[in-house]
Amino acid sequence: MSTAVVAAVTLPLLMSPVVSAAGREDDDESSRATRLYVPPPDRESYRQVARLAWRGDFRDSAGLLAMVRTPQAIWYGDETPEQVERLVRRTTLSAAWQGKLPVLTLYNVPGRDCGSYSSGGANGIAAYEAWIDAVADGIGDRQALIVLEPDSLALLPSDCAAAADPDPAGQTDQTDQTGQTDPAAQTDQNDQADQNDQADQNDQTGQADQTGQAAADEPPAAGEQPAELPPLPDAHASTAPPAGSAAPGTAQEAAQPANPQPTGPQPTDPPSTGPQAPGQQSTSPQTPAPDPSASQSPAPEPSAAQPSTLPELPPLPKPDPVTPDPDGATGTSDPTDVTDTPEVEDPETAARYSEINYAVDVLTALGHTAVYLDAGHAGWHSVSSIVPRLIKAGIDRATGFALNVSHYQTDQDSAWYGRLISSCLAYADEGGDPEDCADQRWSKRHARRWLRAHAPGDSSRMKHFVTDTSRNGRGPWIPRLGAHVDAEPWCNPPERGLGRRPTTHTGDPLLDAALWVKTPGESDGRCLRGTDGPLDPERGTVNPEAGEWFPEQALELVRYAEPAVGVIRRTTGPRH
């Protein structure tokens, strides 16, 4: 269908009262907050609007049009420096003329997405720095909010090797090994726990429960000494602790083994987030395989000099201070989803930190630009894992951090995770060790005690954050246990819905904005889920490439939106 035909069909629809109301549904919210910029929609989205209208499906047509006319981020990546400077200048000039704030997602870091669906990026540090300089020249002295390189920190180059070798023996991402989490029940539990959260936060001088703390700090008693050596470990056995595009995903997609019984450092939940795939995982250390030569050598002959028993074993490591929560709530829908990646400082990872630091310095120097670094999502890294990465990437000079880009974590989980990260950053800034910080795997009761003891009472002394709510209306997708070799729950999951509408009026002093960072309606990639393809085994269709318009998913986002997409504005007052 030609552009002229699309325009001829769509313009009357645009002028109808129903669709005009749908396109203005953020007006009430915007009147109390910074107005966010609405970029020109994808041409394919208007074609879909026109097709739906032609066949008389006016409700879906109006809902889809409302979605694409809602403020959302503009993604930049893969353009040349000359191209990106021109495009960014055009966007920021248009937004300034309208008196609105544009949200720009920069996604061009070298080696992004571990070579998965959203692979690409600049060709080395020098090329990336030239590209960032061009973006800065395009912004100039105009205002902009920048989400800087989704997945660049949650999925470092040092994480990529583990991401590329999923083990189909089991699945840890988004799924409890002993059974599936009930999302509705978990939401109710989180809501119940959050009712007491505000009261606890106001009590900044409260002391931790001494009895509970002592129980948490007490190491387990050592058992009797074994009479003989235990068997050598199985080199192929899983050593991962029980375990998220996310996001939309960004570079996280490669990090996600769907059925990981990891045999090495293995990330848990990567979504694809790029402009091509507008999408993470941490890992657990691998038990080293026994030395073959040692296992084949004959056992030593017993002698009188040998002791009959082994020397006393050291005490077991102290467990995480997880205290049972009376209301059953925890920071995430399944705390076992969160694992940590042992960081290895290789040259590519060192270069990644250098690239992000350079971007922070150049973009914050503009004066009217807010810059938010990547911090993954609540189902990925623990607080003590992501905070050191943020510190090394220059969070002290950035505005804050971004959560849930291209992913599906709930608003409640993202807000709690963000508060814990922000508190830990402040604690580390005062000389504290991030390893001692509360994280989302702790019970909320125990974490609130830590916050009362260590978090600043003034939110202005803490780093703020933004969240992506473009596709989290129904929370994360929980695939059927064992349904796929690699479930890739971040990749075009079925029956997800739009989330909270974009706004800077959040009601949370640490949450600067709820944004639609991932472009709703754009594909995360082919989503082969561990198969040879080309079909997505969950949907039974060939999904569009990352970043291309996905009509079926776009309609799902509208139909399953929470809150629902309103297409008729209700008037107040007497009718005349």
Residue pairs with C-beta under 8 A, 6 or more apart in sequence:
1 47
1 50
3 43
5 50
6 43
6 46
6 47
6 50
9 50
9 53
9 54
10 46
10 49
10 50
10 53
13 19
13 49
13 50
13 53
13 61
13 62
13 65
14 20
14 23
14 65
16 62
18 58
18 62
18 567
18 568
19 61
19 62
19 65
19 66
19 567
21 566
21 567
21 568
21 569
22 62
22 63
22 65
22 66
22 69
22 565
22 566
22 567
22 568
23 65
23 66
23 69
24 569
25 66
25 70
25 501
25 565
25 566
25 569
26 36
26 70
26 71
26 501
26 502
26 503
29 501
29 503
29 505
30 36
30 503
32 505
33 503
33 504
33 505
34 101
34 504
34 513
35 71
35 98
35 99
35 100
35 101
36 71
36 100
36 101
36 102
36 103
36 502
36 503
36 504
36 513
36 515
37 71
37 91
37 94
37 95
37 98
37 100
37 101
37 102
37 103
38 69
38 70
38 71
38 72
38 100
39 72
39 73
39 74
39 91
39 102
41 68
41 69
42 68
42 519
42 521
42 522
42 549
44 548
44 549
44 551
45 64
45 68
45 521
45 549
45 554
46 68
48 64
48 549
48 551
48 554
49 61
49 64
49 65
49 68
50 61
52 58
52 60
52 61
52 64
53 61
59 567
60 555
60 558
60 559
62 567
63 558
63 559
63 561
63 565
63 567
64 521
64 554
64 555
64 558
66 558
66 565
66 566
66 567
67 498
67 520
67 521
67 554
67 557
67 558
67 565
68 521
70 501
70 502
70 516
71 100
71 103
71 502
71 515
71 516
72 103
72 470
72 502
72 515
72 516
72 517
72 519
72 520
73 103
73 104
73 105
73 147
73 515
73 516
73 517
73 518
73 519
74 91
74 102
74 103
74 104
74 105
75 105
75 107
75 274
75 275
75 278
75 519
75 547
76 84
76 87
76 88
76 104
76 105
76 106
76 107
76 108
76 135
76 275
77 106
77 107
77 108
77 112
77 120
77 121
77 274
77 275
77 276
78 108
78 120
78 121
78 275
78 276
79 87
79 108
79 131
81 130
81 131
81 133
81 134
82 134
84 131
84 134
84 135
84 138
85 134
85 135
85 137
85 138
86 138
87 138
88 104
88 134
88 135
88 138
88 139
89 137
89 138
89 139
89 140
91 102
91 104
92 102
92 138
92 139
92 140
92 142
92 143
92 144
93 142
94 102
95 101
95 102
95 142
95 143
95 144
96 142
96 143
101 143
101 144
101 145
101 504
102 143
102 144
102 145
103 144
103 145
103 146
103 147
103 515
103 517
104 135
104 139
104 144
104 145
104 146
104 147
105 146
105 147
105 150
105 275
105 278
105 405
105 517
106 132
106 135
106 146
106 147
106 148
106 149
106 359
107 118
107 121
107 149
107 150
107 250
107 273
107 274
107 275
107 278
108 120
108 121
108 122
108 128
108 131
108 149
109 121
109 122
109 128
109 149
109 152
109 352
109 355
109 356
110 121
110 122
110 123
110 124
110 125
110 127
110 128
110 351
110 352
110 355
111 121
111 157
111 160
111 348
111 352
112 118
112 119
112 120
112 121
112 149
112 151
112 152
112 250
112 251
112 274
113 119
113 120
113 151
113 155
113 250
113 251
113 252
113 253
113 254
113 272
113 274
113 277
113 279
114 155
114 157
114 159
114 160
114 163
114 164
114 251
114 254
114 255
115 160
115 164
115 254
116 163
116 251
116 253
116 254
116 270
116 272
116 525
117 253
117 254
117 272
117 274
117 276
117 277
117 491
117 524
117 525
117 526
117 545
117 546
118 249
118 250
118 251
118 253
118 272
118 273
118 274
118 275
118 276
118 277
118 278
118 279
118 525
118 546
118 547
120 274
120 276
121 128
122 128
122 131
125 351
125 354
125 355
125 358
128 355
128 358
128 359
129 355
129 358
129 362
132 358
132 359
132 362
132 363
133 362
135 363
136 362
136 363
136 365
136 366
139 363
139 366
139 368
139 369
140 366
141 366
141 367
141 368
142 368
143 368
143 369
144 368
144 369
144 370
145 369
145 370
145 372
145 466
145 513
145 515
146 363
146 369
146 370
146 371
146 372
147 372
147 374
147 402
147 405
147 466
147 515
147 517
148 356
148 359
148 360
148 363
148 371
148 372
148 373
148 374
148 398
148 402
149 250
149 356
149 359
149 373
149 374
150 247
150 248
150 250
150 251
150 252
150 273
150 274
150 279
150 374
150 402
150 405
150 406
150 517
151 249
151 250
151 251
151 252
151 255
151 270
151 273
151 279
151 280
151 374
151 376
151 405
152 251
152 352
152 355
152 356
152 373
152 374
152 393
153 352
153 356
153 373
153 374
153 375
153 376
153 386
153 389
153 390
153 393
154 252
154 255
154 280
154 281
154 374
154 375
154 376
154 377
154 380
154 381
154 386
154 389
155 163
155 250
155 251
155 252
155 254
155 255
155 267
155 270
155 280
155 281
155 376
156 341
156 343
156 349
156 352
156 389
157 346
157 348
157 349
157 351
157 352
158 341
158 343
158 344
158 345
158 346
158 348
158 349
159 255
159 265
159 267
159 281
159 282
159 283
159 341
160 254
160 255
161 264
161 265
162 255
162 262
162 264
162 265
162 266
162 267
162 283
162 341
163 254
163 255
163 256
163 257
163 266
163 267
163 270
163 281
164 254
165 257
165 263
165 264
165 266
166 256
166 257
166 258
166 259
166 260
166 262
166 266
166 486
166 530
167 238
167 257
167 259
167 260
167 261
167 262
167 263
167 266
168 259
168 485
168 486
168 530
169 238
169 259
169 261
170 177
170 238
170 259
170 260
170 261
171 177
171 258
171 259
171 260
171 479
171 481
171 482
171 486
171 487
172 240
172 242
172 243
172 257
172 259
172 260
172 261
172 262
172 268
172 336
172 337
172 339
173 243
173 244
173 256
173 257
173 258
173 260
173 268
173 269
173 281
173 337
173 487
173 489
174 244
174 269
174 334
174 337
174 379
174 476
174 477
174 478
174 479
174 487
174 489
175 334
175 478
175 479
175 481
175 487
176 242
176 334
176 336
177 242
177 336
179 481
180 478
180 480
180 481
181 333
181 334
181 478
183 333
183 474
183 475
183 476
183 478
186 333
186 334
187 410
187 412
187 475
189 327
189 328
189 329
190 329
190 330
190 410
190 412
190 413
191 412
192 327
192 328
192 329
193 325
193 327
193 328
193 329
193 444
194 329
194 412
194 416
196 327
197 444
197 448
200 206
200 448
200 451
200 452
201 448
201 451
203 452
204 452
204 455
204 457
205 452
206 449
206 452
207 452
207 453
208 449
208 450
208 452
208 453
209 449
212 323
212 445
212 446
212 449
213 321
213 449
215 323
216 321
216 322
216 323
216 446
217 318
217 321
219 315
219 316
219 317
219 318
220 315
220 316
220 319
222 312
222 313
222 315
222 316
225 309
225 310
225 312
225 313
226 310
226 313
227 309
228 310
229 310
232 290
232 295
233 287
233 288
233 289
233 290
235 263
235 287
235 289
235 290
236 263
237 261
237 287
238 260
238 261
238 262
238 263
239 262
239 263
239 284
239 285
239 286
239 287
240 260
240 261
240 262
240 266
240 283
240 284
240 339
241 284
241 336
241 339
242 336
243 260
243 268
243 334
243 336
243 337
243 338
243 339
244 268
244 269
244 271
244 280
244 281
244 337
244 376
244 377
244 378
244 379
244 380
244 407
244 408
244 409
244 476
244 489
244 490
245 252
245 253
245 270
245 271
245 272
245 273
245 279
245 280
245 405
245 406
245 407
245 408
245 490
245 491
245 518
245 524
246 252
246 269
246 270
246 271
246 273
246 279
246 280
246 376
246 377
246 379
246 380
246 404
246 405
246 406
246 407
246 408
246 409
246 476
246 490
247 271
247 272
247 273
247 279
247 377
247 404
247 405
247 406
247 407
247 408
247 468
247 471
247 490
247 517
247 518
248 271
248 272
248 273
248 277
248 278
248 279
248 405
248 406
248 407
248 468
248 470
248 471
248 490
248 517
248 518
248 524
249 270
249 271
249 272
249 273
249 277
249 279
249 280
249 405
249 406
249 407
249 490
249 491
249 524
250 271
250 272
250 273
250 274
250 277
250 278
250 279
250 374
250 405
250 406
251 270
251 272
251 273
251 274
251 279
251 280
252 267
252 269
252 270
252 271
252 272
252 273
252 279
252 280
252 281
252 376
252 380
252 406
252 407
252 490
253 270
253 271
253 272
253 273
253 277
253 279
253 488
253 490
253 491
253 524
253 525
254 270
255 267
255 268
255 269
255 270
255 280
255 281
256 267
256 268
256 269
256 270
256 271
256 280
256 281
256 486
256 488
256 489
256 490
257 266
257 267
257 268
257 281
257 486
258 479
258 484
258 485
258 486
258 487
258 488
258 489
258 529
258 530
259 482
259 484
259 485
259 486
259 487
259 530
260 266
260 268
262 283
262 284
262 286
263 286
264 283
264 286
265 283
265 284
265 285
265 286
265 341
265 342
266 281
266 283
266 284
266 339
267 280
267 281
267 282
267 283
267 339
267 341
267 380
268 280
268 281
268 282
268 283
268 337
268 338
268 339
268 379
268 380
269 280
269 281
269 337
269 377
269 379
269 380
269 407
269 489
269 490
270 279
270 280
270 281
270 380
270 490
271 279
271 280
271 406
271 407
271 408
271 490
271 491
271 524
272 278
272 279
272 406
272 490
272 491
272 524
272 525
272 546
273 279
273 405
273 406
273 407
273 517
273 518
273 524
274 546
274 547
275 547
276 545
276 546
276 547
277 406
277 522
277 523
277 524
277 525
277 546
277 547
278 406
278 517
278 518
278 519
278 522
278 524
278 546
278 547
279 405
279 406
279 407
279 490
279 518
279 524
280 376
280 377
280 380
280 381
280 407
280 490
281 339
281 341
281 380
281 381
282 338
282 339
282 340
282 341
282 380
282 381
282 382
282 385
283 339
283 340
283 341
283 342
284 339
284 340
285 342
300 306
320 441
320 442
321 442
321 446
322 335
322 441
322 442
322 443
322 446
323 442
323 443
323 445
323 446
324 443
325 443
325 444
325 445
325 446
326 445
329 443
329 444
330 440
330 441
330 442
330 443
330 444
331 378
331 413
331 416
331 417
331 420
331 439
331 440
331 441
331 442
331 444
331 447
332 338
332 378
332 379
332 409
332 413
332 417
332 440
332 441
333 379
333 410
333 413
333 475
333 476
334 379
335 440
335 441
337 379
337 380
338 378
338 379
338 380
338 381
338 382
338 439
338 440
338 441
339 382
340 381
340 382
340 384
340 385
341 381
341 385
343 349
343 388
343 389
353 392
353 393
356 373
356 393
356 394
357 393
357 394
359 371
360 371
360 373
360 393
360 394
360 397
360 398
361 394
361 397
363 369
363 371
364 371
364 397
364 398
364 399
370 399
370 400
370 512
371 398
371 399
372 398
372 399
372 400
372 401
372 402
372 465
372 466
373 390
373 393
373 394
373 395
373 398
373 400
373 401
373 402
374 401
374 402
374 405
375 381
375 386
375 390
375 401
375 402
375 403
375 418
375 421
375 465
376 386
376 403
377 403
377 404
377 405
377 407
377 409
377 414
377 417
378 403
378 404
378 409
378 413
378 414
378 416
378 417
378 440
379 407
379 409
379 413
379 476
380 386
381 389
382 439
382 440
382 441
383 417
383 420
383 421
383 424
383 434
383 437
383 438
383 439
383 440
384 424
384 434
384 435
384 436
384 437
384 439
386 421
387 421
387 424
387 425
387 428
387 434
387 437
388 434
390 401
390 421
390 425
391 425
391 428
391 434
395 401
395 425
395 463
396 429
398 463
399 463
399 464
399 512
400 422
400 463
400 464
400 465
400 466
400 512
401 418
401 421
401 463
401 465
402 465
402 466
402 467
402 468
402 517
403 409
403 414
403 417
403 418
403 465
403 466
403 467
403 468
404 414
404 467
404 468
404 469
404 472
405 468
405 517
405 518
406 468
406 470
406 471
406 490
406 517
406 518
406 524
407 468
407 471
407 472
407 476
407 490
408 471
408 472
408 474
408 475
408 476
408 477
408 489
408 490
408 493
408 496
409 417
409 472
409 475
409 476
410 472
410 475
410 476
411 467
411 469
411 472
411 499
411 500
411 514
413 440
414 467
414 472
415 467
415 508
415 511
416 440
416 444
417 440
418 465
418 467
418 510
418 511
419 451
419 510
420 437
420 438
420 439
420 440
420 447
420 451
421 463
421 465
422 462
422 463
422 464
422 465
422 510
423 437
423 438
423 451
423 454
423 455
423 456
423 462
424 432
424 434
424 437
424 438
424 439
425 462
425 463
426 455
426 456
426 461
426 462
426 463
427 434
427 436
427 437
427 454
427 455
428 434
428 437
432 454
437 450
437 454
438 446
438 447
438 450
438 451
439 447
440 447
442 450
455 462
456 462
459 509
459 510
462 510
464 510
464 511
464 512
465 510
465 511
465 512
466 511
466 512
466 513
466 514
466 515
466 517
467 511
467 513
467 514
467 515
468 515
468 516
468 517
468 518
469 499
469 500
469 501
469 502
469 514
469 515
469 516
470 498
470 499
470 515
470 516
470 517
470 518
470 519
470 520
471 496
471 497
471 498
471 499
471 518
471 520
471 557
472 496
472 499
472 500
473 496
473 497
473 498
473 499
473 500
473 557
473 560
473 561
473 562
473 563
474 495
474 496
474 497
474 560
474 562
476 489
476 493
477 489
477 493
477 494
477 495
477 496
478 489
479 487
479 489
479 493
479 538
483 538
484 529
484 530
484 531
484 537
484 538
485 529
485 530
485 531
486 529
486 530
487 529
488 527
488 528
488 529
488 530
490 524
491 524
491 525
491 527
491 529
492 523
492 524
492 525
492 527
492 536
492 539
492 543
492 550
492 553
493 538
494 538
494 539
494 556
495 556
495 560
496 553
496 556
496 557
496 560
497 556
497 557
497 558
497 559
497 560
497 561
497 562
498 520
498 557
498 558
498 560
498 561
498 562
498 565
499 514
499 561
499 562
500 514
500 563
501 514
501 563
502 513
502 514
502 515
502 516
503 513
503 514
504 512
504 513
506 512
506 513
506 514
520 554
520 557
521 549
521 550
521 551
521 553
521 554
521 557
522 547
522 548
522 549
522 550
523 543
523 544
523 545
523 546
523 547
523 548
523 549
523 550
523 553
524 543
524 546
525 543
525 545
525 546
526 533
526 534
526 536
526 542
526 543
526 545
526 546
527 536
527 538
527 539
527 543
528 534
528 536
528 537
529 536
529 537
529 538
531 537
533 542
534 542
535 541
535 542
536 542
536 543
539 552
541 552
543 550
544 550
558 565
